[in-house]
């Protein structure tokens, strides 16, 4: 398997992990087992420890002093602000609104890539983004949410901050992956990120009743840390080292498909022609953006 196809497989796995995480993270937080900011601190610190342990067994290139400000910025936009805004947004608005806003990421990345990375905007990529966006909108807007947000405007704004910060993060690490292997810098990313989220989450971590957590919640927390954090933050930079940022961002359209399939498998949703049509649009969009 060549590097390009390996990168595409990595991106599919990233979206699979993220798609399943919506269910697991929701069960942990809504069930009252761990509060949002406490969950974020657990996620960042534990994943950071995994990255540092992983770094012991892998050869690494020393990070130049002048690149540490870029790492701090990437940690702020890709770890701290990204996660804090997302989980806080869930408190104020509905998940359906968050899903719709998050699928603006490829459009934001397309614009930022043209401005910052000087990547040309090709018509076929615009068409692919449009088709993928259409399919994702169909899946995200299908049906009405049964949950009423307490502050829709603030929640939607926080989700947009989350989407914009993640988009800018992809641009920042694209420059770093051109110079370093992800193994070289990802551990620093999480070290800085842990320091940033520590003040927000330490109080909520201290409130966790560890001995009362059910086995399923332990599994859900472990999945989010190992697969949806350690795995995704390792695979995304590997993909960026072989693909354009616009291609990587467009794979976010696969998240509603994986989330939907998982819901169907769990018996909480059903398959119909509308969802199949939306999935076809998404796959065509991803194909057009990812093809040479």
NUTOR-208603 format. One record per residue: x, y, z of N, C-alpha, C in turn; residue in one letter; chain. Coordinates in steps of 0.02 Angstrom, whole numbers, padded with zeros to 5 digits. Example, Ala and Ser with C-alpha at 12.3 -4.5 7.8 and 13.67 -1.06 7.14 Angstrom:
REM residues 2
(node (00660 -00284 00390) (00615 -00225 00390) (00660 -00165 00390) A A)
(node (00642 -00112 00354) (00684 -00053 00357) (00645 00002 00394) S A)
***
This chain:
REM residues 292
(node (00042 -00059 00000) (00000 00000 00000) (00045 00062 00000) X A)
(node (00035 00107 -00050) (00077 00167 -00052) (00054 00218 00000) X A)
(node (00095 00270 00007) (00082 00319 00060) (00014 00354 00053) X A)
(node (-00006 00367 -00010) (-00069 00403 -00020) (-00128 00360 00002) X A)
(node (-00129 00297 -00017) (-00184 00254 00003) (-00184 00241 00078) X A)
(node (-00124 00236 00107) (-00119 00227 00180) (-00148 00288 00215) X A)
(node (-00136 00348 00187) (-00163 00409 00217) (-00239 00411 00212) X A)
(node (-00266 00387 00157) (-00339 00385 00148) (-00371 00336 00197) X A)
(node (-00339 00279 00207) (-00364 00230 00256) (-00362 00260 00326) X A)
(node (-00308 00296 00341) (-00301 00328 00406) (-00358 00378 00418) X A)
(node (-00376 00416 00366) (-00430 00465 00373) (-00498 00432 00385) X A)
(node (-00510 00375 00352) (-00573 00339 00363) (-00577 00315 00435) X A)
(node (-00520 00290 00462) (-00519 00267 00531) (-00531 00325 00580) X A)
(node (-00502 00384 00564) (-00512 00443 00606) (-00586 00459 00611) X A)
(node (-00621 00461 00555) (-00692 00478 00555) (-00735 00424 00587) X A)
(node (-00713 00361 00581) (-00747 00305 00614) (-00743 00315 00690) X A)
(node (-00683 00330 00715) (-00675 00340 00787) (-00715 00399 00812) X A)
(node (-00714 00454 00774) (-00752 00513 00793) (-00827 00499 00791) X A)
(node (-00849 00462 00740) (-00920 00446 00733) (-00947 00407 00793) X A)
(node (-00907 00358 00817) (-00928 00319 00875) (-00923 00359 00940) X A)
(node (-00877 00407 00941) (-00865 00446 01002) (-00925 00487 01023) X A)
(node (-00965 00512 00975) (-01023 00552 00993) (-01068 00514 01041) X A)
(node (-01077 00449 01028) (-01120 00408 01071) (-01087 00396 01139) X A)
(node (-01024 00376 01139) (-00989 00360 01201) (-00981 00422 01246) X A)
(node (-00959 00477 01217) (-00949 00538 01256) (-01015 00564 01284) X A)
(node (-01068 00559 01243) (-01133 00582 01265) (-01157 00541 01325) X A)
(node (-01146 00475 01324) (-01167 00432 01379) (-01130 00449 01443) X A)
(node (-01066 00466 01437) (-01026 00483 01496) (-01049 00549 01527) X A)
(node (-01060 00599 01484) (-01075 00667 01508) (-01149 00674 01528) X A)
(node (-01195 00652 01485) (-01266 00659 01499) (-01286 00616 01559) X A)
(node (-01251 00560 01567) (-01266 00517 01625) (-01242 00547 01690) X A)
(node (-01205 00602 01687) (-01182 00635 01748) (-01122 00603 01781) X A)
(node (-01091 00556 01746) (-01033 00520 01775) (-00971 00565 01777) X A)
(node (-00960 00602 01724) (-00903 00649 01720) (-00928 00712 01686) X A)
(node (-00913 00770 01715) (-00934 00833 01685) (-00889 00850 01626) X A)
(node (-00913 00893 01580) (-00878 00905 01516) (-00805 00925 01522) X A)
(node (-00789 00976 01561) (-00720 00999 01565) (-00675 00948 01600) X A)
(node (-00704 00912 01648) (-00666 00859 01681) (-00649 00804 01632) X A)
(node (-00697 00787 01588) (-00686 00736 01537) (-00631 00758 01489) X A)
(node (-00631 00822 01471) (-00580 00849 01426) (-00511 00842 01457) X A)
(node (-00504 00860 01521) (-00439 00855 01555) (-00415 00783 01557) X A)
(node (-00460 00737 01573) (-00442 00666 01573) (-00418 00644 01504) X A)
(node (-00456 00666 01454) (-00441 00647 01385) (-00372 00672 01363) X A)
(node (-00357 00735 01377) (-00294 00765 01354) (-00235 00738 01394) X A)
(node (-00241 00733 01460) (-00185 00710 01502) (-00169 00637 01488) X A)
(node (-00219 00594 01486) (-00207 00523 01474) (-00180 00510 01404) X A)
(node (-00208 00544 01354) (-00182 00536 01286) (-00111 00563 01281) X A)
(node (-00098 00619 01316) (-00030 00646 01317) (00020 00597 01346) X A)
(node (00002 00563 01400) (00046 00513 01430) (00059 00456 01380) X A)
(node (00008 00436 01343) (00017 00384 01292) (00065 00406 01238) X A)
(node (00060 00470 01217) (00106 00495 01166) (00178 00498 01191) X A)
(node (00188 00518 01253) (00256 00521 01280) (00285 00451 01290) X A)
(node (00244 00402 01311) (00267 00333 01316) (00283 00305 01247) X A)
(node (00240 00322 01199) (00251 00301 01129) (00316 00329 01102) X A)
(node (00332 00392 01122) (00392 00424 01098) (00456 00392 01122) X A)
(node (00452 00356 01179) (00512 00322 01204) (00536 00268 01156) X A)
(node (00489 00236 01122) (00505 00179 01079) (00510 00197 01005) X A)
(node (00504 00261 00989) (00509 00282 00919) (00564 00334 00911) X A)
(node (00602 00330 00857) (00654 00380 00845) (00622 00448 00833) X A)
(node (00653 00501 00859) (00624 00567 00851) (00677 00619 00834) X A)
(node (00655 00670 00799) (00697 00725 00780) (00686 00782 00829) X A)
(node (00738 00814 00851) (00733 00868 00899) (00696 00927 00868) X A)
(node (00648 00954 00906) (00611 01012 00882) (00653 01075 00889) X A)
(node (00657 01114 00836) (00695 01176 00839) (00659 01227 00883) X A)
(node (00698 01266 00920) (00669 01314 00968) (00620 01362 00934) X A)
(node (00634 01382 00874) (00591 01430 00839) (00523 01401 00820) X A)
(node (00516 01334 00823) (00452 01302 00805) (00406 01292 00865) X A)
(node (00431 01303 00926) (00389 01293 00985) (00330 01341 00988) X A)
(node (00337 01404 00967) (00277 01447 00965) (00223 01420 00919) X A)
(node (00242 01388 00864) (00193 01357 00819) (00158 01298 00854) X A)
(node (00197 01261 00893) (00168 01205 00930) (00119 01229 00983) X A)
(node (00136 01283 01017) (00092 01312 01067) (00027 01335 01034) X A)
(node (00032 01367 00976) (-00027 01389 00940) (-00069 01330 00917) X A)
(node (-00036 01277 00892) (-00073 01218 00870) (-00108 01184 00929) X A)
(node (-00075 01183 00988) (-00106 01154 01048) (-00167 01195 01069) X A)
(node (-00162 01261 01063) (-00217 01304 01083) (-00278 01293 01037) X A)
(node (-00266 01295 00971) (-00322 01290 00924) (-00346 01217 00914) X A)
(node (-00300 01169 00917) (-00318 01100 00901) (-00337 01058 00961) X A)
(node (-00317 01079 01021) (-00332 01039 01081) (-00375 01079 01130) X A)
(node (-00350 01135 01155) (-00384 01172 01208) (-00449 01205 01184) X A)
(node (-00443 01254 01140) (-00502 01291 01117) (-00551 01246 01081) X A)
(node (-00526 01201 01040) (-00567 01155 01002) (-00612 01114 01048) X A)
(node (-00582 01081 01097) (-00621 01037 01141) (-00665 01075 01190) X A)
(node (-00639 01129 01219) (-00677 01167 01268) (-00739 01198 01237) X A)
(node (-00731 01226 01176) (-00788 01257 01143) (-00841 01206 01124) X A)
(node (-00819 01146 01101) (-00866 01095 01080) (-00909 01071 01139) X A)
(node (-00876 01051 01194) (-00913 01024 01250) (-00957 01077 01284) X A)
(node (-00932 01139 01287) (-00971 01193 01316) (-01031 01209 01272) X A)
(node (-01021 01205 01206) (-01076 01217 01159) (-01132 01167 01167) X A)
(node (-01115 01104 01183) (-01165 01053 01194) (-01212 01069 01252) X A)
(node (-01187 01109 01300) (-01228 01127 01357) (-01282 01177 01339) X A)
(node (-01271 01216 01287) (-01316 01272 01272) (-01361 01261 01211) X A)
(node (-01338 01223 01163) (-01378 01213 01103) (-01390 01139 01093) X A)
(node (-01419 01121 01036) (-01436 01051 01023) (-01381 01017 00982) X A)
(node (-01374 00951 00990) (-01324 00915 00950) (-01334 00922 00875) X A)
(node (-01398 00928 00854) (-01413 00935 00783) (-01382 00999 00755) X A)
(node (-01385 01054 00794) (-01354 01116 00772) (-01279 01109 00768) X A)
(node (-01250 01074 00816) (-01178 01064 00816) (-01156 01025 00755) X A)
(node (-01194 00973 00736) (-01177 00933 00678) (-01177 00975 00614) X A)
(node (-01227 01018 00608) (-01232 01060 00548) (-01174 01109 00544) X A)
(node (-01157 01139 00600) (-01102 01188 00601) (-01035 01155 00589) X A)
(node (-01024 01096 00617) (-00959 01062 00610) (-00943 01044 00538) X A)
(node (-00995 01033 00497) (-00980 01014 00428) (-00962 01074 00385) X A)
(node (-00954 01132 00416) (-00926 01190 00380) (-00850 01188 00380) X A)
(node (-00820 01140 00418) (-00747 01136 00423) (-00713 01132 00354) X A)
(node (-00735 01087 00308) (-00700 01084 00243) (-00703 01150 00205) X A)
(node (-00757 01187 00212) (-00763 01252 00177) (-00713 01301 00207) X A)
(node (-00709 01304 00274) (-00662 01349 00307) (-00590 01330 00288) X A)
(node (-00575 01265 00288) (-00507 01243 00271) (-00491 01259 00199) X A)
(node (-00540 01251 00154) (-00529 01267 00084) (-00509 01340 00075) X A)
(node (-00543 01385 00112) (-00528 01457 00108) (-00460 01472 00140) X A)
(node (-00448 01444 00201) (-00385 01457 00235) (-00325 01428 00197) X A)
(node (-00334 01370 00165) (-00280 01340 00126) (-00261 01384 00067) X A)
(node (-00312 01415 00036) (-00297 01460 -00020) (-00261 01522 00003) X A)
(node (-00279 01547 00063) (-00249 01609 00088) (-00180 01598 00119) X A)
(node (-00175 01546 00163) (-00113 01536 00201) (-00064 01490 00165) X A)
(node (-00089 01433 00139) (-00044 01384 00107) (-00037 01395 00031) X A)
(node (-00076 01443 00005) (-00075 01457 -00067) (-00095 01396 -00110) X A)
(node (-00139 01354 -00082) (-00162 01297 -00121) (-00215 01321 -00170) X A)
(node (-00210 01300 -00234) (-00260 01322 -00283) (-00328 01291 -00269) X A)
(node (-00381 01330 -00280) (-00449 01304 -00271) (-00473 01279 -00339) X A)
(node (-00474 01213 -00347) (-00494 01183 -00410) (-00569 01171 -00411) X A)
(node (-00599 01176 -00471) (-00671 01169 -00477) (-00696 01101 -00452) X A)
(node (-00656 01048 -00465) (-00678 00981 -00445) (-00680 00975 -00369) X A)
(node (-00635 01011 -00334) (-00635 01009 -00261) (-00695 01048 -00234) X A)
(node (-00711 01104 -00266) (-00770 01143 -00245) (-00833 01101 -00254) X A)
(node (-00837 01064 -00311) (-00894 01020 -00324) (-00897 00965 -00271) X A)
(node (-00839 00935 -00255) (-00837 00882 -00204) (-00859 00907 -00136) X A)
(node (-00835 00966 -00117) (-00855 00995 -00053) (-00930 01009 -00052) X A)
(node (-00956 01034 -00108) (-01028 01048 -00112) (-01070 00986 -00107) X A)
(node (-01052 00932 -00142) (-01090 00870 -00139) (-01087 00840 -00069) X A)
(node (-01027 00839 -00040) (-01020 00812 00027) (-01059 00852 00078) X A)
(node (-01058 00919 00070) (-01096 00962 00115) (-01171 00949 00109) X A)
(node (-01195 00938 00047) (-01266 00924 00036) (-01287 00860 00071) X A)
(node (-01246 00808 00063) (-01263 00744 00095) (-01261 00749 00170) X A)
(node (-01211 00784 00197) (-01205 00791 00270) (-01262 00832 00298) X A)
(node (-01283 00883 00262) (-01340 00924 00284) (-01404 00882 00287) X A)
(node (-01414 00839 00236) (-01473 00796 00236) (-01474 00752 00297) X A)
(node (-01416 00721 00312) (-01413 00676 00370) (-01421 00715 00435) X A)
(node (-01391 00774 00439) (-01392 00813 00501) (-01459 00845 00515) X A)
(node (-01494 00866 00462) (-01557 00901 00470) (-01617 00855 00468) X A)
(node (-01605 00790 00454) (-01661 00743 00449) (-01693 00733 00518) X A)
(node (-01756 00749 00523) (-01791 00744 00586) (-01777 00805 00630) X A)
(node (-01813 00812 00683) (-01806 00868 00729) (-01778 00843 00795) X A)
(node (-01736 00883 00825) (-01708 00866 00890) (-01762 00870 00944) X A)
(node (-01759 00822 00990) (-01807 00823 01046) (-01780 00863 01104) X A)
(node (-01720 00889 01096) (-01688 00927 01150) (-01690 01001 01134) X A)
(node (-01712 01041 01181) (-01712 01113 01172) (-01653 01144 01208) X A)
(node (-01610 01179 01172) (-01552 01210 01203) (-01572 01267 01248) X A)
(node (-01530 01281 01297) (-01545 01334 01345) (-01525 01403 01318) X A)
(node (-01476 01403 01272) (-01453 01466 01242) (-01426 01451 01172) X A)
(node (-01473 01445 01124) (-01456 01422 01057) (-01403 01466 01025) X A)
(node (-01410 01532 01031) (-01364 01578 00998) (-01293 01569 01024) X A)
(node (-01284 01566 01090) (-01218 01557 01120) (-01190 01489 01102) X A)
(node (-01231 01438 01106) (-01209 01370 01090) (-01186 01364 01018) X A)
(node (-01224 01393 00971) (-01205 01391 00901) (-01141 01429 00888) X A)
(node (-01132 01485 00924) (-01070 01524 00917) (-01010 01483 00941) X A)
(node (-01018 01447 00997) (-00964 01406 01023) (-00947 01349 00974) X A)
(node (-00998 01320 00942) (-00986 01268 00893) (-00948 01296 00832) X A)
(node (-00965 01357 00813) (-00929 01387 00757) (-00856 01400 00776) X A)
(node (-00844 01423 00838) (-00775 01432 00863) (-00738 01366 00861) X A)
(node (-00772 01312 00881) (-00743 01245 00878) (-00723 01226 00806) X A)
(node (-00769 01238 00759) (-00756 01220 00689) (-00699 01262 00660) X A)
(node (-00699 01327 00674) (-00648 01371 00648) (-00579 01355 00678) X A)
(node (-00577 01340 00744) (-00513 01325 00776) (-00484 01259 00750) X A)
(node (-00527 01210 00739) (-00504 01146 00712) (-00478 01154 00641) X A)
(node (-00512 01196 00602) (-00490 01209 00534) (-00421 01242 00533) X A)
(node (-00411 01291 00576) (-00347 01325 00579) (-00293 01278 00605) X A)
(node (-00311 01233 00650) (-00264 01183 00676) (-00238 01139 00619) X A)
(node (-00282 01118 00573) (-00261 01077 00517) (-00210 01114 00474) X A)
(node (-00220 01179 00466) (-00172 01219 00427) (-00105 01224 00463) X A)
(node (-00107 01236 00529) (-00046 01243 00569) (-00004 01179 00567) X A)
(node (-00035 01121 00578) (00005 01060 00580) (00025 01037 00510) X A)
(node (-00009 01062 00459) (00012 01047 00390) (00083 01073 00380) X A)
(node (00097 01133 00406) (00164 01162 00400) (00214 01122 00442) X A)
(node (00193 01098 00501) (00239 01059 00543) (00254 00990 00514) X A)
(node (00203 00959 00482) (00215 00892 00453) (00261 00896 00393) X A)
(node (00268 00955 00363) (00315 00963 00307) (00387 00962 00332) X A)
(node (00396 00974 00397) (00463 00979 00426) (00480 00921 00473) X A)
(node (00429 00898 00509) (00440 00845 00559) (00392 00787 00547) X A)
(node (00411 00728 00574) (00365 00672 00576) (00317 00685 00634) X A)
(node (00254 00664 00628) (00207 00675 00683) (00231 00649 00750) X A)
(node (00270 00594 00750) (00296 00567 00812) (00341 00618 00848) X A)
(node (00370 00664 00810) (00416 00713 00839) (00381 00766 00880) X A)
(node (00322 00788 00857) (00291 00847 00889) (00225 00835 00924) X A)
(node (00191 00778 00911) (00124 00769 00938) (00124 00766 01014) X A)
(node (00179 00739 01044) (00182 00734 01118) (00187 00804 01149) X A)
(node (00222 00850 01114) (00227 00919 01138) (00160 00954 01132) X A)
(node (00124 00937 01079) (00058 00966 01069) (00012 00952 01128) X A)
(node (00014 00890 01153) (-00029 00871 01208) (-00003 00894 01275) X A)
(node (00061 00902 01281) (00089 00930 01343) (00065 01002 01352) X A)
(node (00071 01041 01300) (00048 01111 01303) (-00028 01114 01311) X A)
(node (-00064 01069 01275) (-00136 01067 01280) (-00160 01050 01350) X A)
(node (-00126 01004 01384) (-00144 00984 01451) (-00136 01043 01500) X A)
(node (-00083 01081 01492) (-00072 01139 01534) (-00127 01192 01524) X A)
(node (-00151 01197 01462) (-00203 01247 01447) (-00271 01228 01475) X A)
(node (-00289 01163 01473) (-00356 01143 01496) (-00357 01127 01570) X A)
(node (-00299 01121 01602) (-00295 01102 01673) (-00338 01148 01718) X A)
(node (-00332 01214 01711) (-00371 01258 01756) (-00447 01249 01747) X A)
(node (-00468 01230 01688) (-00540 01223 01674) (-00569 01157 01701) X A)
(node (-00527 01104 01701) (-00554 01038 01716) (-00536 01007 01782) X A)
(node (-00486 01034 01818) (-00463 01000 01879) (-00517 00994 01932) X A)
(node (-00558 01045 01940) (-00611 01042 01991) (-00662 00988 01975) X A)
(node (-00679 00981 01911) (-00728 00930 01891) (-00699 00860 01895) X A)
(node (-00633 00853 01885) (-00601 00787 01892) (-00604 00766 01966) X A)
(node (-00594 00813 02011) (-00595 00798 02082) (-00664 00777 02106) X A)
(node (-00716 00793 02067) (-00785 00776 02085) (-00805 00706 02063) X A)
(node (-00763 00672 02024) (-00781 00606 01997) (-00780 00553 02053) X A)
(node (-00832 00513 02056) (-00836 00456 02103) (-00812 00393 02066) X A)
(node (-00748 00382 02068) (-00717 00330 02027) (-00745 00260 02043) X A)
(node (-00756 00245 02106) (-00778 00178 02125) (-00851 00164 02104) X A)
(node (-00888 00217 02087) (-00958 00208 02068) (-00969 00205 01993) X A)
(node (-00915 00213 01954) (-00922 00213 01881) (-00937 00142 01856) X A)
(node (-00991 00133 01816) (-01007 00067 01787) (-00953 00046 01737) X A)
(node (-00950 -00018 01723) (-00900 -00045 01676) (-00907 -00014 01607) X A)
(node (-00970 -00003 01586) (-00980 00027 01520) (-00951 00097 01516) X A)
(node (-00957 00136 01570) (-00929 00204 01570) (-00853 00202 01568) X A)
(node (-00823 00154 01604) (-00750 00145 01600) (-00730 00131 01528) X A)
(node (-00769 00087 01495) (-00754 00070 01425) (-00761 00131 01380) X A)
(node (-00815 00170 01390) (-00827 00229 01349) (-00772 00281 01357) X A)
(node (-00751 00293 01419) (-00696 00340 01432) (-00632 00316 01399) X A)
(node (-00618 00251 01406) (-00557 00222 01377) (-00557 00227 01301) X A)
(node (-00616 00215 01271) (-00621 00220 01198) (-00605 00291 01174) X A)
(node (-00634 00341 01208) (-00624 00410 01188) (-00550 00429 01195) X A)
(node (-00517 00405 01247) (-00447 00422 01259) (-00401 00387 01209) X A)
(node (-00410 00321 01202) (-00363 00280 01161) (-00375 00289 01087) X A)
(node (-00438 00283 01065) (-00452 00284 00994) (-00469 00354 00968) X A)
(node (-00515 00389 01003) (-00538 00454 00977) (-00491 00511 00993) X A)
(node (-00440 00499 01033) (-00391 00552 01047) (-00321 00530 01026) X A)
(node (-00294 00480 01059) (-00227 00455 01041) (-00225 00433 00968) X A)
(node (-00275 00394 00947) (-00276 00369 00879) (-00286 00423 00827) X A)
(node (-00337 00466 00837) (-00353 00516 00786) (-00299 00570 00780) X A)
(node (-00272 00592 00837) (-00221 00644 00834) (-00155 00618 00808) X A)
(node (-00146 00552 00807) (-00087 00523 00776) (-00097 00512 00701) X A)
(node (-00157 00490 00682) (-00171 00474 00612) (-00181 00536 00569) X A)
(node (-00212 00589 00597) (-00224 00649 00558) (-00160 00681 00531) X A)
(node (-00108 00692 00574) (-00046 00720 00548) (-00011 00674 00497) X A)
(node (-00017 00607 00508) (00012 00560 00459) (-00022 00569 00391) X A)
(node (-00088 00579 00392) (-00124 00590 00330) (-00105 00656 00298) X A)
(node (-00097 00708 00340) (-00079 00775 00314) (-00010 00776 00282) X A)
(node (00034 00730 00302) (00101 00728 00273) (00099 00702 00201) X A)
(node (00042 00673 00180) (00037 00645 00113) (-00021 00675 00072) X A)
(node (-00065 00713 00105) (-00123 00740 00071) (-00131 00814 00087) X A)
(node (-00171 00849 00046) (-00184 00919 00058) (-00233 00928 00116) X A)
(node (-00230 00986 00149) (-00274 00999 00206) (-00347 00997 00186) X A)
(node (-00363 01019 00125) (-00432 01018 00102) (-00458 00947 00096) X A)
(node (-00416 00901 00073) (-00435 00830 00067) (-00448 00801 00136) X A)
(node (-00402 00814 00183) (-00409 00787 00251) (-00473 00812 00283) X A)
(node (-00488 00877 00276) (-00547 00906 00309) (-00612 00879 00280) X A)
(node (-00613 00863 00215) (-00675 00841 00184) (-00698 00773 00210) X A)
(node (-00652 00734 00237) (-00671 00668 00264) (-00716 00674 00325) X A)
(node (-00723 00734 00353) (-00768 00744 00410) (-00840 00729 00390) X A)
(node (-00855 00731 00325) (-00922 00714 00301) (-00940 00641 00314) X A)
(node (-00890 00599 00326) (-00904 00528 00339) (-00930 00517 00410) X A)
(node (-00919 00566 00454) (-00939 00558 00524) (-01014 00543 00532) X A)
(node (-01059 00581 00498) (-01131 00565 00505) (-01148 00495 00483) X A)
(node (-01112 00469 00432) (-01125 00401 00408) (-01108 00350 00462) X A)
(node (-01047 00355 00489) (-01026 00308 00540) (-01069 00313 00603) X A)
(node (-01085 00375 00621) (-01128 00385 00680) (-01197 00355 00668) X A)
(node (-01223 00362 00607) (-01288 00334 00590) (-01288 00259 00588) X A)
(node (-01236 00229 00559) (-01230 00156 00556) (-01226 00127 00626) X A)
(node (-01188 00161 00669) (-01182 00137 00738) (-01249 00141 00774) X A)
(node (-01286 00195 00762) (-01353 00203 00792) (-01400 00148 00768) X A)
(node (-01396 00131 00703) (-01437 00078 00674) (-01419 00011 00706) X A)
(node (-01353 -00002 00713) (-01330 -00064 00743) (-01353 -00071 00815) X A)
(node (-01358 -00013 00850) (-01379 -00013 00921) (-01455 -00014 00927) X A)
(node (-01491 -00012 00869) (-01563 -00014 00870) (-01598 00052 00884) X A)
(node (-01558 00107 00882) (-01588 00172 00897) (-01605 00212 00834) X A)
(node (-01594 00183 00776) (-01611 00218 00714) (-01626 00165 00661) X A)
(node (-01655 00188 00604) (-01673 00143 00550) (-01645 00170 00484) X A)
(node (-01632 00123 00438) (-01606 00142 00373) (-01664 00154 00325) X A)
(node (-01659 00209 00284) (-01710 00223 00234) (-01676 00253 00172) X A)
(node (-01716 00265 00120) (-01688 00288 00056) (-01657 00358 00062) X A)
(node (-01685 00400 00105) (-01657 00467 00113) (-01586 00464 00140) X A)
(node (-01575 00421 00190) (-01508 00413 00218) (-01460 00381 00169) X A)
(node (-01485 00333 00130) (-01442 00301 00080) (-01421 00353 00027) X A)
(node (-01468 00395 00006) (-01453 00447 -00044) (-01402 00496 -00017) X A)
(node (-01410 00516 00046) (-01363 00562 00077) (-01293 00531 00080) X A)
(node (-01290 00467 00097) (-01226 00433 00101) (-01191 00430 00033) X A)
(node (-01230 00419 -00020) (-01201 00417 -00087) (-01172 00485 -00106) X A)
(node (-01208 00539 -00090) (-01183 00607 -00103) (-01117 00619 -00067) X A)
(node (-01114 00597 -00004) (-01053 00607 00036) (-00994 00568 00006) X A)
(node (-01005 00505 -00013) (-00951 00465 -00041) (-00926 00494 -00107) X A)
(node (-00972 00518 -00149) (-00951 00550 -00212) (-00910 00613 -00198) X A)
(node (-00933 00653 -00150) (-00898 00714 -00132) (-00828 00700 -00107) X A)
(node (-00821 00652 -00062) (-00755 00633 -00035) (-00710 00607 -00091) X A)
(node (-00738 00568 -00137) (-00699 00542 -00193) (-00672 00597 -00237) X A)
(node (-00715 00646 -00253) (-00693 00701 -00297) (-00638 00743 -00265) X A)
(node (-00643 00753 -00199) (-00592 00794 -00165) (-00527 00756 -00156) X A)
(node (-00531 00691 -00146) (-00471 00651 -00130) (-00435 00626 -00192) X A)
(node (-00469 00626 -00251) (-00435 00601 -00311) (-00384 00652 -00336) X A)
(node (-00332 00627 -00369) (-00280 00671 -00395) (-00308 00711 -00454) X A)
***
